[in-house]
Amino acid sequence: MARIAVHNRTRGTELGQRVRVADNPWTRFIGLLGRGTLQQGDGLHITPCSSVHMFFMRIPLDIVYLDKENRVVKTVRDLRPWRISAGRGAKSVLELPVGTIDASGTRVGDELALEPAG
């Protein structure tokens, strides 16, 4: 599975250095299921996607919804297992460790850069 680095161009901060890309039916279906932990710098970019469910998840996540230009259209902090969330106008979603949104200062309207991890 491909990995990317995600940077907030607007704030000059980093959201993740080892973010996996889920861009086919199988990787989107599996997502982060079964993960007991998610380290800072890790995450998942799901595309295309405009909503997430936390069914069968074991850990809470920070969720960032992006439009087609990778601008933030919605953020959800600390989404707990067995919950659902959607982002109107979203074309993709970042699932990140809890605390990433606050640590990076990410807000609605920010522009993110998604680049190959190196």
C-alpha positions as CSV (number, residue, x, y, z in Angstrom):
1,M,0.0,0.0,0.0
2,A,1.4,3.4,-1.0
3,R,2.3,5.9,1.7
4,I,2.2,9.7,1.7
5,A,3.3,12.6,3.9
6,V,0.6,15.2,4.7
7,H,1.5,18.8,5.4
8,N,-0.8,21.7,6.2
9,R,0.4,24.4,3.7
10,T,-1.7,27.1,5.4
11,R,-0.3,26.6,8.9
12,G,3.2,25.2,8.0
13,T,2.6,22.1,10.1
14,E,2.7,18.4,9.6
15,L,-0.2,15.9,10.0
16,G,1.6,12.7,9.2
17,Q,4.7,11.3,7.6
18,R,3.5,7.6,7.2
19,V,0.0,7.9,6.0
20,R,-1.2,4.9,4.0
21,V,-3.4,5.4,0.9
22,A,-6.7,3.4,0.6
23,D,-7.8,3.9,-2.9
24,N,-9.3,0.6,-4.0
25,P,-12.3,-1.4,-2.7
26,W,-10.2,-3.8,-0.7
27,T,-8.0,-1.2,1.1
28,R,-11.0,1.1,1.7
29,F,-12.9,-1.8,3.2
30,I,-10.1,-2.9,5.5
31,G,-9.0,0.6,6.5
32,L,-7.7,0.6,10.0
33,L,-9.8,-2.3,11.3
34,G,-8.1,-4.4,13.9
35,R,-5.6,-1.7,14.8
36,G,-5.1,-1.4,18.6
37,T,-2.9,1.6,18.3
38,L,-2.0,4.4,15.8
39,Q,1.3,6.1,16.3
40,Q,1.8,9.8,15.8
41,G,2.8,10.3,12.2
42,D,0.7,7.4,11.0
43,G,-2.7,7.5,9.4
44,L,-4.9,6.6,6.5
45,H,-6.0,8.6,3.4
46,I,-9.3,7.2,2.0
47,T,-10.2,8.2,-1.5
48,P,-12.9,8.6,-2.7
49,C,-14.7,9.0,0.5
50,S,-17.2,11.5,2.1
51,S,-18.1,9.6,5.3
52,V,-16.6,7.2,7.8
53,H,-18.0,4.7,10.3
54,M,-16.2,3.5,13.3
55,F,-17.9,0.1,13.6
56,F,-15.6,-2.6,14.9
57,M,-12.8,-0.1,15.5
58,R,-10.9,-0.4,18.7
59,I,-9.4,3.2,18.9
60,P,-10.7,6.7,18.5
61,L,-9.5,8.8,15.6
62,D,-9.2,12.4,14.4
63,I,-10.9,12.8,11.0
64,V,-10.1,15.4,8.4
65,Y,-12.4,15.7,5.4
66,L,-10.9,17.1,2.2
67,D,-12.4,18.5,-1.1
68,K,-11.0,17.8,-4.5
69,E,-8.3,20.5,-4.1
70,N,-7.3,19.0,-0.7
71,R,-8.8,21.9,1.3
72,V,-10.2,21.0,4.6
73,V,-14.0,21.1,4.6
74,K,-14.6,19.6,8.1
75,T,-12.7,18.2,11.1
76,V,-13.8,15.8,13.8
77,R,-11.8,15.4,16.9
78,D,-11.7,12.1,18.9
79,L,-14.3,10.2,16.9
80,R,-15.0,7.1,19.1
81,P,-15.7,3.5,18.1
82,W,-19.3,2.7,17.0
83,R,-19.9,6.3,15.7
84,I,-20.6,7.6,12.2
85,S,-19.4,10.9,10.6
86,A,-19.9,12.6,7.2
87,G,-18.4,15.7,5.5
88,R,-20.5,17.6,3.0
89,G,-18.5,18.3,-0.1
90,A,-15.7,15.9,0.9
91,K,-13.9,13.8,-1.8
92,S,-11.4,12.1,0.6
93,V,-10.8,11.6,4.3
94,L,-7.8,11.4,6.5
95,E,-7.9,9.2,9.6
96,L,-5.3,10.2,12.1
97,P,-4.3,9.7,15.7
98,V,-6.3,11.6,18.3
99,G,-4.6,15.0,18.9
100,T,-3.3,15.5,15.4
101,I,-5.9,18.2,14.5
102,D,-5.1,20.3,17.5
103,A,-1.3,19.7,17.3
104,S,-1.2,20.8,13.7
105,G,-3.6,23.7,14.2
106,T,-5.6,22.4,11.2
107,R,-8.9,24.3,10.5
108,V,-11.6,24.3,7.9
109,G,-10.3,26.1,4.8
110,D,-6.7,25.1,5.2
111,E,-4.9,23.7,2.2
112,L,-3.1,20.4,2.6
113,A,-0.3,18.9,0.6
114,L,-0.3,15.2,0.1
115,E,3.1,14.0,-1.2
116,P,4.8,10.7,-1.6
117,A,6.5,9.7,1.6
118,G,10.2,9.6,1.4
